Each structure stands twice: as structure tokens, then as C-alpha cells.
């Protein structure tokens, strides 16, 4: 791995006061180019602009995938990644589906560790904050032929991560648009999945909602996932989430939350959830919580769910009562090195590179 350090760091402690997610990029980025069937030796260099022509194929045909991860710092100054192997596996599943080359473990995992090590001062140790890590791969061939490209770029960017949403969200259940269909790319972290969601989200905003809860494309009767999150529903004291499928992203936070919920001894069900079930539970007073979980968002307890013309207001629970908030605390405590890590989820970033 080639390391080209920044001459003068751009870091100032003020950066940790940032309120917008994904705009305060750290000093360095990692790059590896795919050409002639192989990845180049990765280079870590100062974060900055790259030059492409408008014929770059990703701009035309959307061969682009990404991952979302975070690095955390404990009060003792140790820096951790969280289950990075899950993101590595998922990135290659996405690559396969988009007919892109697999990224290698030494570029992805060792690259992450080296990059985060070098920029460790950018990892906040404030509870609930982190450094967001964004591995991304896209087609760079200078060709507008509609076929899989022959050249790609793999990049890892990092940006200081405050809360993704600064408030509890209200969400609208999709009854017209769809995010994914069977046989499609819904399970992959494909850039186009997000592009396709922006217009329906824009319409939902005009109706006073922040995000959309996607339903199955065929019938719009099953709850699937929301915006940037997997969705969990609490009816009575039962926690329910939809099984992953060809249409639903296999979230690392979702998987971790399920394990933590089971360890609490709660009644957890991974099964299809109908919109009617949620609606009826609300009418009967049994719908206690609906929350979104994801790497960027961690947990967001929704304040309301829109169904047709109705806005179903959700009860306000204290952090001690809310399953979402209990799980969030358990998760963040593990991520930040505050509590034991019986699952072996934390991966320590050794201090090897001198900043
Ligand atoms: C994440 O939660 O890390 C995601 O990838 C969602 C992203 C669109 C912000």
C-alpha cells in the first residue's frame, strides 16, 4: 500500500461540531484502480478532486455500489471498526449483481484499517458520534457503450458523522411507488436504488413526511424497509422485522439489533409484516413503536406513520421503555468500547502509521 500523507492536516476540533452528515471529509482517501482484470496497489493520499471526462460510464449506466460503515473511539482513545467483514461480504454481493469485479480483502479491510489509523484524530470520542466510512466502487471506463465497463475505481472516503437525522421521523407507507422488485437489485447497495427513491420521497415530503416505508412492489401490502433504514415494528411487546429478501438490504445494524434483542429475552419475530397488521395494531392501541435501524441513522423512533390519508401518531416512550432506544444504547456501548463485546464485533484499529 502506498501512503502519501497530507502536508498539513485540515483537522480542527471544530469539525466535531458539524451538524450535517457526510460533508466534513477527513484528510485522506484510499484509491485503487481496476484495469486489465486486476486492482492496482491501493494508494492513500490527501482527499481531493479526481479528473474524469463526461464519458465516464457510471454517469450513463449507473454501475456504482457503496457501503456504509463507521469507526468509533473509546474514552481511552482506542479506535474500532464494527463488523467490517459483513460490509466486505456485502460489497462483493453488490459487485456480483452489478457485474462488477470483486474487491479483495486486503484492499477493503486492510485499506480501511490503514486509512482510519492515519486519520484517527478525525474519529470523535463523543458518545454517539463516529467517523463514517464510505467504500464506493464505480465504472470509470471512458465509453458510452451500454455494457459492463472494463475499468473501475474503488475509493474509501471518511467523513465525521453526527446524527444522520436531527429529529424523530414521520414516514409514509408506499402505496404507489416501489424501491425494488424480485430479481432486481434491491438487496444490493447499488447507487441507483437511492436515486430511484428520491422522487417518491420528495412527494412524501410535500405531504409532511420525512421518509417512505417501502412495501412490496406487487401488492403494497407488506412492510419492507424505509429510506436509509431497515424497519422494526413493536406490537405489544413483540418485536417484528421483515426477513431479508431479493428486495431488502441485509443491514448490519439490523442483524446486530436482532441479536441484541434476542439476548434481552424479548419476543422477536423475523417474518412478513402486513400494512393491515400495523394499522390494526394502531387502532387497538397495541402499536408501541416503529423504528428504523441502519449504520448512518443507528436508530430512529418514528413519531408517525402515514397510511393513505391517515396519519397514525405513535406514542412517545421514554428511553427506558423504548425497545429502539434500549437497543441503540446496547449497540453504541459495544461500538464505543464502553461495554463488553461478547459477539466479537469490534475490530481494533492498531496504531501503526505515524500521522
Ligand atoms: C448507511 O446507513 O450507512 C447507508 O448506507 C445509508 C446511506 C444512504 C446514508
Boltz pocket constraint, residues with backbone or C-beta under 6 A from the ligand:
constraints:
  - pocket:
      binder: B
      contacts: [[A, 67], [A, 68], [A, 69], [A, 194], [A, 228], [A, 294], [A, 295], [A, 296], [A, 297]]
      max_distance: 6.0
